[in-house]
Amino acid sequence: MSAKKAGDIMVLLDEYPIVDSSATVLDAVNRLSESRRKSDPDRQPFQAVLVADKNGNIVGKIGQMALLRALEPKSHVACDQNTLNRAGVGDAAMETTLRHFRSLQLGLLEMCIGAATLPVRIIMHPFKEHIDVSAPICEVIHKMRMWQTLSVLVTDKDRPIGLVRLVDLCDEVMEQMRQTATNANIED
């Protein structure tokens, strides 16, 4: 593996789409769409939006799974809860059943309408881990596997400066494999 570091393959925070923690899911979707329209055709488009607190500190991200999670309705279906209680259905089971019933009754349009106004802080994935800008690529690989994440926050003296995305990390690994094969004359 090359002597490259996390900082060599990261995306700078200035390049990343970011919304404030008080923004709505629709605000995040619009910011991501805008970012994709302006993206460099030689680079993989962004699949997530970063979330900043009121002081501008990056506190989380909204990726594709978080967006889908926002579509799940959180409200109850109106029903005869007394009948369910008499039948011995507990509150937790009733809650789960009603939530699933409700989600099957809604169409995508209704789900999107409900999700659009949610605050991003409700569905964001908080950043709990980070890696130093000078960490070797092998350490980045290990940490991303260990943390089971699609991106990792990169810091310099504990100050966030960028993000290593799985797609960029894999692009680097594939490039190293191709170079190694070429240098060693390994054939397909």
C-alpha positions, 0 to 999 in steps of 0.5 A, a space after each residue: 500500500 502506498 504511503 498516502 495518508 487520510 488527508 491525501 484522499 479526504 474530501 475537505 469540509 468546504 467541498 461537502 454539502 452541509 446543513 444546519 441542525 435546525 434544517 429540515 430533511 427537505 433542506 438537506 435533500 435540496 442541498 444534496 441535489 444542488 451539490 450533485 448538479 455542481 459536482 466534478 464529473 471525474 469524482 463520485 457524487 456525494 451521497 450524504 449531507 453533513 449536519 453542523 450545530 449552531 456553532 458550525 461544528 460538524 455533528 453528524 451526517 444524513 446518508 441514504 439510510 437516514 433518508 429512508 428512515 425519515 420516511 417511516 411514520 411516527 404517528 399512531 393509527 386511530 383504532 380501538 385501543 380498548 379492544 386491543 387491551 382487552 385482548 391482552 396486547 401489550 403497549 409495546 406490541 400495539 405500538 409496533 403493530 400500529 406503526 407497521 400497519 400505518 406504513 403499509 397504508 401510506 403511499 410514497 407521496 404521503 411518506 415524503 410529505 411527512 418526512 420533508 418537514 422533519 428536523 435533520 437532527 432527528 434522523 442524522 447519524 452522529 459522528 462519534 469517531 474520527 481519524 487523524 489527518 496523518 493516519 496511514 491508509 491502512 489505519 483508515 481501512 481498519 477503522 472503517 471496517 471496525 466502525 462499519 461506516 461509509 465515511 469517517 471524519 478526518 481531524 487535525 488536532 481534533 478539529 474536523 477538516 474533512 471526510 474520507 468516503 468509502 468510495 474514495 478509499 476503495 478507488 485508492 485501493 483499486 488504483 494501488 492494486 492496478 499499479 502493483 499488478 503493472 509493476 509486478 507484471 501480473 496478468 488477469 
